Amino acid sequence: MIRIFLSTTTFAVGLASAAQAQDASQVIATYADIAAAKYEDSLSTARRLQTAVDALIKSPSAEALQAARSAWIASRVPYQQTEVYRFGNAIVDDWEGRVNAWPLDEGLIDYVDGAYGGPTDENQLAALNVIANPEFTLSGSKIDASNITPALLQGTLHEVDGIEANVATGYHAIEFLLWGQDLNGHGDGAGDRRWSDYASGDACTNGNCERRGQYLVAATELLVSDLGWMAAQWGQDGAARVELTGDERAGLTAILTGMGSLSYGEQAGERMRLGLMLNDPEEEHDCFSDNTHNSHYYDGLGIQSAYLGEYVRVDGSLVSGASLSDLVAAKNPDLDAEMRARLSATMMALGRIKTAAEAGFAYDQMLERGNESGERLIMGGVDALIAQTRSIERVVSELDLDGVAIETSDSLENPSAVFQ
């Protein structure tokens, strides 16, 4: 009897371990399925942006420019929800700088206000203005930029001289070309580029309209190409999916590393707390368009999505499956309830920022020194993100994952260093 009892117990434990392993594999599969859907949506909305850009260049008008701007904002909704795949997936980190690098020295690309200044010790190319210069010198070599092509932007200009602020491609280069600089400081209003910056002949404003159009078309073409490549990596035989699903513990580690790092060091720290400490509207994530409230909100939604294992696509359909929440609830229902509550609290806090901005209280106004209402809104988001990170850390401990390294930020852990 004792021998039978021990054998049955061992068998039961073995079944439990197998079930948990199966659950983990299903959780990772859902995560990959949702990644594929998010990148596919990012691609489809970028293609709509490309159509709007082509229409603007073909027949410039105020209406065509506004349509391109609206398409850009719509394209950010699915893309921001993919940022949770950073930090834990090397293939995403190695690629992400091509599509979402910020902040950028916009003088590299086009004309800027006189107060912007010229080259700096940190960046000698900060005011290169490639649109106005069909030939220029880089590192002693003459560059032929008579035709602005994707190859020129990606292969020659982007992060040239190893300087991260030399952003020549991606969403934010396109954003600058659609809106122009936001010269309102902490005042009301986003960038206000004129549609005639893309006009022909005597109607052209600020010169080089044809080359400006070339740049916008090339940058948008690159964005579509890059998003198409990443969407393929999450397909059934894609490199990102294969890497993620090869080791279940590594897969869970990747999920939680992305959730924790985006929540804490990146969003709570570098994107929110740092800007508030510096009271600097240039620290907005979408600074030309005043769309930062949406970027923050959809970053948060991406984190929640990764835990709950569900995503609403741009066509309204739902992608869902076995979730990290299911895995945690099976081991510690109270911790799962805590994690869900923290995620909901974060979305409420980010939702307050979004609602206020859409009602006319822009994010750069919230950043102004002495604006107590703005500080409360932003810090509400920061505090909620920090609190949810503490719960993420408890999930990591509950699942006994020792490889999760969550990104940090001086703005959260060593504030005095920000001003040194």
Solvent accessible surface area in square Angstrom, and as a share of the most:
residue,aa,sasa,rsa
1,M,184,0.82
2,I,134,0.68
3,R,197,0.72
4,I,114,0.58
5,F,137,0.57
6,L,107,0.53
7,S,69,0.45
8,T,80,0.46
9,T,59,0.35
10,T,96,0.56
11,F,134,0.56
12,A,53,0.41
13,V,90,0.52
14,G,40,0.38
15,L,101,0.50
16,A,62,0.48
17,S,64,0.42
18,A,59,0.46
19,A,50,0.39
20,Q,82,0.36
21,A,45,0.35
22,Q,107,0.47
23,D,55,0.29
24,A,6,0.05
25,S,43,0.28
26,Q,77,0.34
27,V,5,0.03
28,I,1,0.01
29,A,40,0.31
30,T,10,0.06
31,Y,9,0.03
32,A,0,0.00
33,D,57,0.29
34,I,3,0.02
35,A,0,0.00
36,A,11,0.08
37,A,4,0.03
38,K,0,0.00
39,Y,1,0.00
40,E,74,0.33
41,D,5,0.02
42,S,0,0.00
43,L,19,0.09
44,S,36,0.23
45,T,6,0.03
46,A,0,0.00
47,R,130,0.47
48,R,140,0.51
49,L,0,0.00
50,Q,48,0.21
51,T,93,0.54
52,A,16,0.12
53,V,0,0.00
54,D,68,0.35
55,A,52,0.41
56,L,0,0.00
57,I,55,0.28
58,K,175,0.74
59,S,68,0.44
60,P,34,0.21
61,S,33,0.21
62,A,55,0.42
63,E,130,0.58
64,A,17,0.13
65,L,7,0.04
66,Q,95,0.42
67,A,53,0.41
68,A,0,0.00
69,R,28,0.10
70,S,57,0.37
71,A,17,0.13
72,W,0,0.00
73,I,60,0.31
74,A,52,0.40
75,S,0,0.00
76,R,4,0.01
77,V,44,0.25
78,P,0,0.00
79,Y,3,0.01
80,Q,0,0.00
81,Q,10,0.04
82,T,1,0.01
83,E,1,0.01
84,V,0,0.00
85,Y,1,0.01
86,R,32,0.12
87,F,43,0.18
88,G,23,0.22
89,N,12,0.06
90,A,74,0.58
91,I,43,0.22
92,V,2,0.01
93,D,57,0.29
94,D,123,0.64
95,W,12,0.04
96,E,18,0.08
97,G,23,0.22
98,R,82,0.30
99,V,0,0.00
100,N,0,0.00
101,A,15,0.12
102,W,49,0.17
103,P,71,0.45
104,L,14,0.07
105,D,35,0.18
106,E,10,0.05
107,G,0,0.00
108,L,0,0.00
109,I,0,0.00
110,D,2,0.01
111,Y,75,0.28
112,V,36,0.21
113,D,59,0.30
114,G,75,0.72
115,A,97,0.75
116,Y,63,0.24
117,G,43,0.41
118,G,34,0.33
119,P,86,0.54
120,T,61,0.36
121,D,137,0.71
122,E,140,0.63
123,N,4,0.02
124,Q,114,0.51
125,L,20,0.10
126,A,4,0.03
127,A,36,0.28
128,L,28,0.14
129,N,28,0.14
130,V,0,0.00
131,I,0,0.00
132,A,37,0.29
133,N,54,0.28
134,P,66,0.42
135,E,102,0.46
136,F,17,0.07
137,T,77,0.44
138,L,14,0.07
139,S,106,0.68
140,G,72,0.69
141,S,62,0.40
142,K,156,0.66
143,I,35,0.18
144,D,105,0.54
145,A,0,0.00
146,S,58,0.37
147,N,100,0.51
148,I,9,0.05
149,T,53,0.31
150,P,36,0.22
151,A,77,0.60
152,L,14,0.07
153,L,0,0.00
154,Q,43,0.19
155,G,69,0.66
156,T,41,0.24
157,L,0,0.00
158,H,24,0.11
159,E,60,0.27
160,V,18,0.10
161,D,87,0.45
162,G,69,0.67
163,I,44,0.22
164,E,137,0.61
165,A,30,0.23
166,N,0,0.00
167,V,0,0.00
168,A,0,0.00
169,T,1,0.01
170,G,2,0.02
171,Y,0,0.00
172,H,2,0.01
173,A,0,0.00
174,I,0,0.00
175,E,0,0.00
176,F,1,0.00
177,L,0,0.00
178,L,0,0.00
179,W,14,0.05
180,G,6,0.06
181,Q,31,0.14
182,D,23,0.12
183,L,117,0.58
184,N,60,0.31
185,G,33,0.31
186,H,50,0.23
187,G,31,0.30
188,D,108,0.56
189,G,28,0.27
190,A,27,0.21
191,G,7,0.06
192,D,118,0.61
193,R,12,0.04
194,R,147,0.54
195,W,98,0.34
196,S,8,0.05
197,D,0,0.00
198,Y,12,0.05
199,A,6,0.05
200,S,95,0.62
201,G,64,0.61
202,D,156,0.81
203,A,57,0.44
204,C,36,0.21
205,T,25,0.14
206,N,82,0.42
207,G,31,0.30
208,N,62,0.32
209,C,8,0.05
210,E,139,0.62
211,R,30,0.11
212,R,1,0.00
213,G,3,0.03
214,Q,54,0.24
215,Y,0,0.00
216,L,0,0.00
217,V,50,0.29
218,A,3,0.02
219,A,0,0.00
220,T,1,0.00
221,E,82,0.37
222,L,17,0.08
223,L,1,0.01
224,V,20,0.12
225,S,66,0.43
226,D,7,0.04
227,L,0,0.00
228,G,23,0.22
229,W,118,0.41
230,M,0,0.00
231,A,12,0.09
232,A,62,0.48
233,Q,23,0.10
234,W,0,0.00
235,G,27,0.26
236,Q,134,0.60
237,D,134,0.70
238,G,10,0.09
239,A,53,0.41
240,A,3,0.02
241,R,21,0.08
242,V,88,0.51
243,E,142,0.64
244,L,7,0.03
245,T,62,0.36
246,G,68,0.65
247,D,76,0.40
248,E,62,0.28
249,R,122,0.45
250,A,55,0.43
251,G,1,0.01
252,L,13,0.07
253,T,26,0.15
254,A,10,0.08
255,I,1,0.00
256,L,0,0.00
257,T,14,0.08
258,G,0,0.00
259,M,0,0.00
260,G,0,0.00
261,S,0,0.00
262,L,0,0.00
263,S,0,0.00
264,Y,15,0.06
265,G,2,0.02
266,E,26,0.12
267,Q,0,0.00
268,A,0,0.00
269,G,0,0.00
270,E,67,0.30
271,R,4,0.01
272,M,0,0.00
273,R,62,0.23
274,L,29,0.14
275,G,1,0.01
276,L,12,0.06
277,M,23,0.10
278,L,62,0.31
279,N,23,0.12
280,D,42,0.22
281,P,26,0.16
282,E,90,0.41
283,E,33,0.15
284,E,2,0.01
285,H,2,0.01
286,D,0,0.00
287,C,15,0.09
288,F,4,0.02
289,S,11,0.07
290,D,22,0.11
291,N,3,0.02
292,T,0,0.00
293,H,19,0.08
294,N,20,0.10
295,S,1,0.01
296,H,1,0.01
297,Y,48,0.18
298,Y,35,0.13
299,D,0,0.00
300,G,2,0.02
301,L,52,0.26
302,G,0,0.00
303,I,0,0.00
304,Q,29,0.13
305,S,8,0.05
306,A,10,0.07
307,Y,0,0.00
308,L,38,0.19
309,G,4,0.04
310,E,75,0.34
311,Y,6,0.02
312,V,96,0.55
313,R,58,0.21
314,V,64,0.37
315,D,112,0.58
316,G,55,0.52
317,S,52,0.34
318,L,106,0.53
319,V,34,0.19
320,S,67,0.43
321,G,40,0.38
322,A,30,0.24
323,S,5,0.03
324,L,1,0.00
325,S,1,0.01
326,D,79,0.41
327,L,6,0.03
328,V,0,0.00
329,A,33,0.26
330,A,84,0.65
331,K,88,0.37
332,N,46,0.23
333,P,90,0.57
334,D,117,0.61
335,L,11,0.06
336,D,13,0.07
337,A,59,0.46
338,E,52,0.24
339,M,0,0.00
340,R,107,0.39
341,A,62,0.48
342,R,76,0.28
343,L,3,0.01
344,S,53,0.34
345,A,48,0.37
346,T,1,0.01
347,M,20,0.09
348,M,120,0.54
349,A,5,0.04
350,L,1,0.00
351,G,15,0.15
352,R,127,0.46
353,I,1,0.00
354,K,39,0.16
355,T,91,0.53
356,A,21,0.16
357,A,13,0.10
358,E,106,0.48
359,A,90,0.70
360,G,51,0.49
361,F,52,0.22
362,A,14,0.11
363,Y,3,0.01
364,D,0,0.00
365,Q,37,0.17
366,M,0,0.00
367,L,1,0.00
368,E,76,0.34
369,R,174,0.64
370,G,67,0.65
371,N,40,0.21
372,E,122,0.55
373,S,53,0.34
374,G,0,0.00
375,E,83,0.37
376,R,156,0.57
377,L,37,0.18
378,I,0,0.00
379,M,44,0.20
380,G,30,0.29
381,G,0,0.00
382,V,1,0.00
383,D,78,0.40
384,A,15,0.12
385,L,0,0.00
386,I,46,0.23
387,A,32,0.25
388,Q,1,0.00
389,T,0,0.00
390,R,85,0.31
391,S,0,0.00
392,I,0,0.00
393,E,67,0.30
394,R,103,0.37
395,V,0,0.00
396,V,18,0.11
397,S,84,0.54
398,E,51,0.23
399,L,12,0.06
400,D,102,0.53
401,L,10,0.05
402,D,139,0.72
403,G,50,0.48
404,V,28,0.16
405,A,76,0.59
406,I,36,0.18
407,E,84,0.38
408,T,80,0.47
409,S,8,0.05
410,D,73,0.38
411,S,2,0.02
412,L,36,0.18
413,E,103,0.46
414,N,68,0.35
415,P,62,0.39
416,S,72,0.46
417,A,25,0.19
418,V,34,0.20
419,F,132,0.55
420,Q,178,0.79
